[in-house]
């Protein structure tokens, strides 16, 4: 996933968010913690991913007992998001890891 101190491009951040959501739904806070990214910046990425249908943001179950009245929101990847993730992985493989920053464009 994310490496502290290493700059990531937009594609890499989107890839990391989607890859994290493949296995489990998550909250914004959990994604923020695991990605080591500023919350304000993460919200912009999540908004865009939601807008294009790669993720969906759902409210927690209504039957969940909570002390406060706010409902917790969970983020899940959609089928379209899984397909996009698969396409990114194929493109990255085709171009020898350059797309996701595994190799440098220019030495």
C-alpha positions, 0 to 999 in steps of 0.5 A: 500500500502506501509508503510514508515519505514517497510521493504518489501520483493520482493513479497510484492513490486511486489504485491503492484506495480501490485495492483496499476496498476489494477485501472489506468495506471501510470508513473514511477514517480507516482509509485515511489511516492506512493511506497516510494521506491528508483527509481533505485530499482523500475526500476529493478522491472519494468524491470523484470515485463515487461520482464515476461509480467506482465506489458507493457510500452507504449508511450503517445498519439502522438496527446498530446501537449507537450512543450518538445519533450520527450514522456511520458511513461505509465505503464499498467498491462496486463492480465497475470499480473492480473492473477499473482496478483490473484494467489498471493492473493490466495496463501497469503490467503491460507498461512494466510497472511505470503506470503505478510508479513501480519503475521510473519513467526517466532515470 
